[in-house]
Amino acid sequence: MSDVQVREEKKLPRIQPFCSICEDDGILNLRIEMPGVDKNGIVVRIEKNELLIEGKQKLDEPAGKWLLQERRRGNYFKRFIIDESIDREKVDAKMQDGVLHLSLYTRESAKPRKIEIK
């Protein structure tokens, strides 16, 4: 088995990416940092009550040997539990500058509503 094949078969560690979440008028906005990943290397899916996010880093191997390597190497994985108030059919995703932007919308039926008094 060649050196290249051994390196490709080696399993990379899972990295929990840094994440920020804010809520604005019934929309949950998530910002997930995934440096070294382009949009084609990301999978976002909802399974039952879980939001799962996976990202595969493009690994760049230098011609020489590493002298300093501060960026963690591996594949990103993040998991969130979501409840029934989230509309599973209405999720927006965009990758920009190494940050995944997700918008999760609250179902209309789950939003608070004002009751008019007659």
C-alpha positions as CSV (number, residue, x, y, z in Angstrom):
1,M,0.0,0.0,0.0
2,S,1.5,3.4,-1.0
3,D,2.0,6.3,1.4
4,V,-0.7,8.3,-0.3
5,Q,-3.4,5.6,0.2
6,V,-2.5,5.3,3.8
7,R,-2.9,9.1,4.3
8,E,-6.3,9.1,2.5
9,E,-7.7,6.2,4.6
10,K,-6.7,7.9,7.9
11,K,-9.8,9.1,9.7
12,L,-9.7,12.8,10.6
13,P,-11.0,13.9,14.0
14,R,-14.4,15.6,14.4
15,I,-14.1,19.3,15.2
16,Q,-17.0,21.2,16.9
17,P,-17.1,24.6,15.1
18,F,-17.7,27.8,16.9
19,C,-21.2,29.0,16.6
20,S,-23.3,32.1,17.4
21,I,-27.1,32.1,17.5
22,C,-29.4,35.1,17.6
23,E,-33.2,35.4,17.4
24,D,-34.9,38.2,15.4
25,D,-38.6,38.3,15.0
26,G,-39.2,34.5,14.9
27,I,-36.1,33.7,12.9
28,L,-33.1,31.9,14.5
29,N,-29.9,33.0,12.8
30,L,-26.9,30.7,13.2
31,R,-23.3,31.6,12.2
32,I,-21.0,28.6,12.2
33,E,-17.3,29.1,11.6
34,M,-15.8,26.5,9.2
35,P,-12.5,27.7,7.8
36,G,-11.1,25.7,5.0
37,V,-14.5,24.4,3.8
38,D,-16.3,25.5,0.7
39,K,-20.1,25.3,0.2
40,N,-19.7,22.0,-1.8
41,G,-18.1,20.4,1.3
42,I,-21.1,21.1,3.6
43,V,-24.1,19.0,4.3
44,V,-27.0,20.5,6.4
45,R,-29.9,18.2,7.2
46,I,-32.8,17.9,9.5
47,E,-33.7,14.5,10.9
48,K,-36.7,14.3,13.2
49,N,-35.8,16.8,16.0
50,E,-32.1,17.3,15.1
51,L,-30.3,19.8,12.9
52,L,-27.1,18.2,11.7
53,I,-24.2,20.1,10.1
54,E,-21.2,18.5,8.6
55,G,-18.3,20.1,6.7
56,K,-15.2,18.5,5.1
57,Q,-12.0,20.5,5.1
58,K,-9.9,20.7,2.0
59,L,-6.6,19.6,3.3
60,D,-3.6,21.4,1.8
61,E,-0.3,19.5,2.2
62,P,2.8,21.7,2.0
63,A,5.7,20.6,-0.2
64,G,8.0,20.8,2.9
65,K,7.4,20.0,6.5
66,W,5.1,21.9,8.9
67,L,7.0,24.3,11.2
68,L,3.8,25.8,12.7
69,Q,0.3,24.7,12.3
70,E,-2.3,26.4,14.6
71,R,-5.4,25.6,12.6
72,R,-7.1,22.4,13.7
73,R,-7.4,19.8,11.0
74,G,-10.4,17.5,10.7
75,N,-14.0,17.5,9.7
76,Y,-16.6,19.8,11.3
77,F,-19.7,18.4,13.0
78,K,-22.4,20.3,14.9
79,R,-25.7,19.0,16.2
80,F,-28.7,20.9,17.6
81,I,-32.0,19.7,19.0
82,I,-34.9,21.6,17.5
83,D,-38.5,21.5,18.5
84,E,-41.7,21.4,16.5
85,S,-41.9,25.2,16.4
86,I,-39.2,25.3,13.7
87,D,-40.5,25.1,10.1
88,R,-38.5,22.2,8.5
89,E,-39.5,23.3,5.0
90,K,-38.2,26.9,5.4
91,V,-34.4,26.9,6.1
92,D,-32.0,29.2,4.3
93,A,-28.3,28.5,4.1
94,K,-25.4,30.5,2.7
95,M,-21.6,30.1,3.0
96,Q,-19.5,33.3,3.1
97,D,-15.9,33.8,4.0
98,G,-15.6,30.5,5.9
99,V,-18.8,31.1,7.9
100,L,-22.0,29.1,7.3
101,H,-25.1,31.3,7.7
102,L,-28.3,29.4,8.5
103,S,-31.8,31.0,9.1
104,L,-34.4,28.8,10.8
105,Y,-37.9,30.1,10.7
106,T,-40.6,29.6,13.3
107,R,-43.9,28.1,12.1
108,E,-46.7,30.7,11.8
109,S,-48.8,28.6,14.1
110,A,-46.1,28.6,16.8
111,K,-45.6,32.4,16.8
112,P,-47.2,34.4,19.5
113,R,-50.2,36.3,18.3
114,K,-52.2,39.2,19.7
115,I,-55.8,38.6,20.4
116,E,-58.1,41.4,19.5
117,I,-60.7,42.2,22.2
118,K,-64.2,43.0,20.8
